[in-house]
Amino acid sequence: MKPGKTFVLSKTTKRMMALMGGTTENRNQFKRMMIDAQLSAAVIPRSSRDDRNNNNKGKANYAMNNTGTASTAVE
């Protein structure tokens, strides 16, 4: 993925880059790595149609918690 015109690097990453030592090449490599990480974290995977119709059950017929993890108690 490539950043668009409205992409803004996070303040934490900017702060880390400002305090980084080393060469300009290492700094630029770190910056590219952080941009890729931030862009890939923003991607929301699409759910399948089955998941949209059955929100309360996991794949193994487990109930889903609010955190998105499967619980062992099936209602």
C-alpha positions, 0 to 999 in steps of 0.5 A, a space after each residue: 500500500 502507498 500513503 495518500 495525500 491525506 496520510 499523517 504519520 503518528 506523533 509517536 513515530 515522529 517522536 521516535 524518529 527525532 530521538 533516533 541516532 544513526 545514519 540517515 539511511 537507517 532513519 529513512 528505512 525505519 520511517 518506511 517501515 512505520 508507514 507500512 505498519 500504520 497503513 496495514 493496521 488501518 485495513 479492516 478485513 471484510 467478513 464473510 456473509 456467514 459471519 454477518 448473519 451469525 454474529 454470536 457464534 464462532 466457527 466451532 459453535 462457541 459464543 463470542 465475548 465482547 473482546 472477539 475471543 471465543 468462550 467455552 460456554 455455549 448458550 
